[in-house]
Amino acid sequence: MSAMKTVITSSGDTLQSTMDSRFGRCAYFCVYDQESGTTSFLKNEFATAQGGAGQKVAEKMLMLGVQRIISGDFGPKAKAILDKYQVQLVKFSDDQKTIQQIIETLK
């Protein structure tokens, strides 16, 4: 069984950044590896895409081998792709929380 990898959509590239409630158009992704306790940040290259950002991001998440995604909302196309591959989608409404605070709740 591979380690649980969780992505949190983020407004910036530090643990002090707040969650970004947009999935497809968030600024950054925080990839949290629960087994090693490490985090890394990836810039969302699809944030300014003309269309289909959610779908492209969903495909990227699958490439990264993510098992769970925490964000404010998921578009229908992105949700369909992620559901198909049994990625757990967690809707989180408090976008004032920092990435660090959200990770603490996962531990």
Beta strands, then each sheet from edge to edge (+ up, - down):
strand 1: 5-10
strand 2: 28-33
strand 3: 38-43
strand 4: 68-71
strand 5: 88-91
sheet 1: 3+ 2- 1+ 4+ 5+
end
